[in-house]
Amino acid sequence: MKLFTKIIALTAALCVFFLFNIYVIVPKYNEGTLYGSYTQKAERAQQIQGPKCVFIGGSATNLALDSQKFEELTGMPTCNLAISASVPLRTYMQAARNCVREGDVIILTLEYGYYSTDPYKIDEAYIDMVSIDPNLKTPEKGRGHIDYYATRFLRSFTCLNDVFTFQIKNALSSNNTIYIADSVDQYGDFSLHKGRTPTYSRKISSAKFTYKKEVFSLINSFIDEMEKRNVTVYVTYPPIDGGSYRNTQQYFSQVQEAIEAHIHQKNIIGTPFDFLYDEDFFFDTVYHIRYENRETYTTDLYEAYAGRCVG
C-alpha cells in the first residue's frame, strides 16, 4: 500500500512539474530561442494581401535571403519562413499551408541533409516549433502519437535546464550568441550577422550525397496538394561553399541527378552549381553566407527563378 501511495504521489508531482514547465518555463524558453523568430515571420506572411512568395528551408535561407531585394526584382511581396535545418521538413510545409493563398509561390531551399533525414521524425525541434505555434502540428503516423507526447513531456524538463543555463550565461555575460528569437528584420530575414566578423574556415568533406525516397514522396505530395490550391511550388538549391567537398563536381552532380530524377523539371529552379561560392563568401558555416553577400545570392536566385518562369 505504501508503494502504491508513493507511486501516486510521484505521478502527481511529475504532472504538477510538467504543467509548470508547459505554462511557465516553455514560454520563457520560446522568448529566447531561435525558433521563436517564427512568430515574426508568420505574422508577416499572414499580413500580406494578394499573391506573395514564401520561402521555406533551413538556416541557409534564413541568413542568405534578402527578401526586400527579391521583392524588388519580382514585384511580389516576399516572406522568409526559414529558420534552421533542425526543423522537420513537414513542419515547414505546414507553416506554408497555414499562410498561402491562391496565386502564391512557395520556394523550398533545402540543405542537402534534408534529403537523407526522416521527414516524420519527432524530436525536440518539432516539439519546440509546435509549442510556439500549435497550428504547426501535423498528423502522426503509427506510434507517432506515443512518441509525440513522450517527447513533449521530456522536452518540458530539458527546457527548464536550457532556461536555467541561459540565465547563468547572461549573468556571467558570456552568452553573446546571435541565434536568438529577436534576430530578424521586418521581412523575416535573419539580420544579426550584419557587421559581425566572419569565423568560417573551410573543412574538406568526403561525404557522398544520399537520400530517402520518403522525402521525395513528401515533396511531390506537397507540390500536388498546393497545385490544387493554385499555389506553385519550386524546389531549388541552397548557397554552399562548393570547395568544401573533395570532389565538388561529383558530389553536386549526384545531388542534381537525384533531384531531377524524382521531381518534375517544371518545379525545379536552377542547378546546385548556380549557388556554389568561395570560402570567403561565408560567415560561420558552410551554408551561412555573410550579411553583405545576401544581395549577390538573392540576385543569382532571382535569375534562376526568372529563367524558370519565363522558360
C-alpha positions as CSV (number, residue, x, y, z in Angstrom):
1,M,0.0,0.0,0.0
2,K,2.9,2.3,0.8
3,L,4.5,1.6,-2.5
4,F,1.2,2.4,-4.3
5,T,0.9,5.7,-2.4
6,K,4.4,6.6,-3.3
7,I,3.7,5.9,-7.0
8,I,0.6,8.1,-6.9
9,A,2.5,10.9,-5.1
10,L,5.4,10.7,-7.6
11,T,3.0,10.7,-10.6
12,A,1.1,13.7,-9.2
13,A,4.4,15.6,-8.6
14,L,5.6,14.9,-12.1
15,C,2.2,16.1,-13.5
16,V,2.5,19.3,-11.5
17,F,6.1,19.9,-12.7
18,F,5.0,19.1,-16.3
19,L,2.2,21.7,-16.2
20,F,4.5,24.3,-14.6
21,N,7.1,23.7,-17.3
22,I,4.5,23.8,-20.1
23,Y,2.8,27.1,-19.0
24,V,5.7,28.9,-17.4
25,I,9.1,27.5,-18.5
26,V,8.4,26.7,-22.1
27,P,7.0,30.2,-23.0
28,K,10.1,31.7,-21.3
29,Y,12.3,29.4,-23.4
30,N,10.5,30.3,-26.6
31,E,11.1,34.0,-25.9
32,G,14.9,33.5,-26.4
33,T,15.4,30.5,-28.7
34,L,16.0,31.0,-32.5
35,Y,12.7,29.1,-33.1
36,G,10.9,32.0,-31.5
37,S,11.7,34.1,-34.6
38,Y,9.0,32.1,-36.4
39,T,6.3,34.3,-34.7
40,Q,7.5,37.4,-36.5
41,K,8.0,35.5,-39.8
42,A,4.5,34.0,-39.7
43,E,2.9,37.4,-38.8
44,R,4.4,39.0,-41.9
45,A,3.2,36.1,-44.1
46,Q,-0.4,36.4,-42.7
47,Q,-0.5,40.1,-43.2
48,I,0.5,40.2,-46.9
49,Q,-2.5,40.6,-49.1
50,G,-2.5,39.3,-52.7
51,P,0.0,37.0,-54.3
52,K,3.3,36.5,-52.4
53,C,6.4,34.4,-52.5
54,V,7.1,32.2,-49.4
55,F,10.5,30.7,-48.7
56,I,10.9,27.6,-46.6
57,G,14.1,25.9,-45.7
58,G,16.9,25.9,-43.1
59,S,19.3,28.5,-41.8
60,A,21.0,28.8,-45.2
61,T,17.9,30.6,-46.4
62,N,17.3,32.3,-43.1
63,L,20.7,34.0,-43.3
64,A,21.2,34.3,-47.1
65,L,17.9,35.6,-48.4
66,D,17.4,39.3,-49.0
67,S,13.6,39.4,-49.2
68,Q,13.4,43.1,-49.9
69,K,15.7,42.6,-52.9
70,F,13.8,39.6,-54.1
71,E,10.6,41.5,-53.8
72,E,12.0,44.4,-55.8
73,L,13.2,42.0,-58.5
74,T,10.0,40.0,-58.8
75,G,7.4,42.6,-57.8
76,M,5.9,40.0,-55.4
77,P,5.8,40.6,-51.6
78,T,8.2,38.1,-50.1
79,C,8.4,36.4,-46.7
80,N,11.1,34.2,-45.3
81,L,9.8,31.4,-43.1
82,A,13.1,29.6,-42.9
83,I,14.8,29.2,-39.5
84,S,17.0,26.2,-39.1
85,A,17.7,22.8,-40.8
86,S,16.8,21.2,-37.5
87,V,13.2,21.9,-38.1
88,P,11.5,18.9,-39.8
89,L,10.5,19.4,-43.5
90,R,6.9,18.6,-42.8
91,T,6.8,21.4,-40.2
92,Y,7.9,24.0,-42.8
93,M,5.3,22.6,-45.2
94,Q,2.6,23.0,-42.5
95,A,3.8,26.6,-42.0
96,A,3.3,27.3,-45.7
97,R,-0.1,25.6,-45.7
98,N,-1.2,27.9,-42.9
99,C,-0.4,31.2,-44.8
100,V,-0.6,30.6,-48.5
101,R,-3.5,31.7,-50.7
102,E,-4.4,31.2,-54.3
103,G,-1.8,32.6,-56.7
104,D,1.1,32.4,-54.2
105,V,4.5,30.9,-54.9
106,I,6.5,28.6,-52.5
107,I,10.2,28.1,-52.9
108,L,11.8,25.2,-51.0
109,T,15.5,25.9,-50.5
110,L,16.6,22.7,-48.7
111,E,20.0,22.0,-47.2
112,Y,21.3,18.7,-48.6
113,G,20.9,16.9,-45.3
114,Y,17.1,17.2,-45.6
115,Y,17.1,14.6,-48.3
116,S,18.5,11.9,-46.1
117,T,16.6,12.8,-42.9
118,D,13.4,11.1,-41.8
119,P,10.7,13.7,-42.6
120,Y,8.4,12.3,-40.0
121,K,10.8,12.2,-37.0
122,I,9.6,13.5,-33.7
123,D,12.3,15.3,-31.9
124,E,12.9,18.4,-29.7
125,A,13.0,20.8,-32.7
126,Y,9.5,19.6,-33.7
127,I,8.2,19.9,-30.2
128,D,9.7,23.3,-29.8
129,M,8.1,24.6,-33.0
130,V,4.7,23.2,-32.1
131,S,4.9,24.8,-28.7
132,I,5.5,28.2,-30.4
133,D,2.5,27.6,-32.8
134,P,0.2,24.6,-32.2
135,N,-1.0,25.0,-35.8
136,L,2.3,23.6,-36.9
137,K,1.4,20.2,-35.6
138,T,0.9,17.6,-38.3
139,P,-0.9,14.2,-38.1
140,E,1.4,11.5,-36.6
141,K,1.9,8.1,-38.2
142,G,2.0,4.7,-36.4
143,R,3.3,5.0,-32.9
144,G,3.9,8.7,-33.6
145,H,1.2,9.7,-31.1
146,I,3.0,8.0,-28.3
147,D,6.4,9.4,-29.4
148,Y,4.9,12.9,-29.6
149,Y,3.5,13.0,-26.1
150,A,6.5,11.2,-24.6
151,T,8.9,13.7,-26.3
152,R,6.8,16.6,-25.3
153,F,6.8,15.5,-21.7
154,L,10.6,15.0,-21.6
155,R,11.2,18.3,-23.5
156,S,9.4,20.3,-20.9
157,F,12.0,19.3,-18.4
158,T,15.0,19.9,-20.7
159,C,13.6,23.3,-21.5
160,L,13.8,24.0,-17.7
161,N,17.5,23.2,-17.9
162,D,18.0,25.3,-21.0
163,V,16.3,28.4,-19.4
164,F,18.5,27.9,-16.3
165,T,21.6,27.7,-18.4
166,F,20.6,30.9,-20.4
167,Q,20.2,32.8,-17.1
168,I,23.6,31.7,-15.9
169,K,25.3,32.7,-19.1
170,N,23.5,36.1,-19.1
171,A,24.6,36.7,-15.5
172,L,28.2,35.9,-16.4
173,S,27.9,38.0,-19.6
174,S,29.2,35.0,-21.6
175,N,26.2,34.5,-23.8
176,N,26.7,36.5,-27.0
177,T,25.1,34.2,-29.4
178,I,23.2,35.8,-32.3
179,Y,20.9,32.8,-32.9
180,I,18.0,34.1,-30.8
181,A,14.3,34.9,-31.3
182,D,14.8,38.6,-31.8
183,S,17.1,38.1,-34.8
184,V,15.1,39.0,-37.9
185,D,14.2,42.2,-39.8
186,Q,10.7,43.3,-41.0
187,Y,10.9,40.8,-43.9
188,G,11.6,37.8,-41.7
189,D,15.3,37.7,-42.8
190,F,18.0,36.9,-40.2
191,S,20.0,40.1,-39.7
192,L,22.2,39.8,-36.6
193,H,25.2,38.7,-38.6
194,K,25.4,42.3,-40.0
195,G,28.7,43.8,-39.2
196,R,30.0,40.7,-37.5
197,T,33.4,39.3,-38.1
198,P,33.3,36.1,-40.1
199,T,34.6,33.0,-38.4
200,Y,34.1,30.4,-41.2
201,S,37.0,28.2,-42.0
202,R,36.7,25.6,-44.8
203,K,36.9,21.9,-43.8
204,I,37.0,19.4,-46.6
205,S,34.4,16.6,-46.7
206,S,34.5,13.3,-48.5
207,A,30.7,12.7,-48.0
208,K,28.5,11.3,-50.7
209,F,25.0,12.5,-51.3
210,T,22.3,10.2,-50.0
211,Y,18.6,10.4,-49.9
212,K,15.4,8.8,-48.7
213,K,12.6,8.1,-51.2
214,E,10.1,9.2,-48.5
215,V,11.5,12.7,-48.7
216,F,10.8,13.0,-52.4
217,S,7.4,11.4,-51.9
218,L,6.6,14.0,-49.3
219,I,7.8,16.9,-51.6
220,N,5.8,15.6,-54.6
221,S,2.7,15.1,-52.5
222,F,3.1,18.7,-51.2
223,I,3.5,20.0,-54.8
224,D,0.3,18.2,-55.9
225,E,-1.6,19.5,-52.9
226,M,-0.6,23.1,-53.5
227,E,-1.3,22.9,-57.2
228,K,-4.9,22.0,-56.3
229,R,-5.0,25.3,-54.3
230,N,-3.5,27.1,-57.3
231,V,-0.2,27.6,-55.4
232,T,3.0,27.0,-57.3
233,V,5.9,25.1,-55.6
234,Y,9.5,25.2,-56.7
235,V,12.5,23.3,-55.3
236,T,15.9,24.9,-55.5
237,Y,19.4,24.6,-54.1
238,P,21.0,26.4,-51.1
239,P,24.1,28.5,-51.2
240,I,27.1,26.5,-50.1
241,D,30.9,26.5,-50.1
242,G,31.5,24.3,-53.2
243,G,35.1,23.8,-52.4
244,S,34.3,22.2,-49.1
245,Y,33.8,18.8,-50.9
246,R,36.8,16.8,-52.0
247,N,35.2,16.1,-55.4
248,T,32.9,19.1,-56.0
249,Q,31.8,18.1,-59.5
250,Q,30.9,14.5,-58.5
251,Y,29.0,15.4,-55.3
252,F,26.9,18.2,-56.8
253,S,26.2,16.2,-59.9
254,Q,24.9,13.4,-57.7
255,V,22.6,16.0,-56.0
256,Q,21.3,17.3,-59.3
257,E,20.7,13.8,-60.8
258,A,18.8,12.6,-57.7
259,I,16.6,15.7,-57.5
260,E,15.9,15.8,-61.3
261,A,15.1,12.1,-61.2
262,H,12.4,12.5,-58.5
263,I,10.9,15.9,-59.1
264,H,9.4,17.3,-62.3
265,Q,11.7,19.7,-64.1
266,K,9.0,22.4,-64.2
267,N,9.2,22.5,-60.4
268,I,13.0,22.9,-60.2
269,I,14.9,26.2,-60.1
270,G,18.5,26.2,-61.3
271,T,21.2,23.7,-60.5
272,P,23.4,23.2,-57.5
273,F,26.3,24.7,-59.4
274,D,24.4,28.0,-59.7
275,F,24.8,28.6,-55.9
276,L,28.4,27.5,-55.2
277,Y,30.5,30.2,-53.7
278,D,34.1,30.7,-52.5
279,E,35.2,30.3,-48.9
280,D,35.3,34.0,-48.2
281,F,31.6,34.3,-49.1
282,F,30.6,32.6,-45.9
283,F,30.0,33.8,-42.3
284,D,30.3,30.9,-39.8
285,T,29.3,27.7,-41.5
286,V,29.4,26.1,-44.9
287,Y,25.8,27.2,-45.5
288,H,25.7,30.7,-43.8
289,I,26.8,33.5,-46.1
290,R,27.9,36.9,-44.9
291,Y,25.2,39.6,-44.5
292,E,26.8,41.8,-47.2
293,N,26.6,38.9,-49.7
294,R,22.9,38.4,-49.4
295,E,22.2,40.7,-52.4
296,T,24.6,38.7,-54.6
297,Y,23.0,35.4,-53.7
298,T,19.4,36.7,-54.0
299,T,20.2,38.1,-57.4
300,D,21.6,34.8,-58.5
301,L,18.5,33.1,-57.2
302,Y,16.2,35.5,-59.0
303,E,17.9,35.0,-62.3
304,A,17.4,31.2,-61.9
305,Y,13.8,31.8,-60.9
306,A,13.1,34.2,-63.8
307,G,14.7,31.7,-66.2
308,R,12.3,29.0,-65.0
309,C,9.2,31.2,-65.0
310,V,9.9,32.8,-68.4
311,G,11.1,29.5,-69.9
